[in-house]
Amino acid sequence: MIRQQVIVLPAMRRGYHLITERVLRELGELPQAGLLHLFLQHTSAALTINENADPSVRADFSPSLDRLAPERAAYYTHTLEGDDDMPAHIKCSLLGASLTIPVRDGRLALGTWQGIYLCEFRSGAGERRIVATLWT
């Protein structure tokens, strides 16, 4: 059986946001076993799984990824949408727009310290949409 729905996240500031609880609230009751696939319908944000306890991990993401994809690099040709747009596309490609998470015993089978992040790379971005597909 396949269940699918769209999760709409409100606009968030630039940064790395734990959205695990929001996703779980939107999904409701989970099956005993299955797979959850999350697909972010955007090219300037990303989804990832990482540390859910210490907020310094989320803070350290920004300077690390900013070094890999800096703003205003002289070699960018895609510049019409602002200084943060091309770096956002690069960061999205590095981290990815989708996740697949096993469901076990009616819960996401995340590790003890794992959480789902929305990585917002744009300043002033709007709402974000995630297509959630649950296979049971």
Beta strands, then each sheet from edge to edge (+ up, - down):
strand 1: 2-9
strand 2: 15-18
strand 3: 33-40
strand 4: 45-51
strand 5: 98-104
strand 6: 107-108
strand 7: 114-120
strand 8: 128-135
sheet 1: 1+ 8- 3+ 5- 6+
sheet 2: 2+ 7- 4+
end
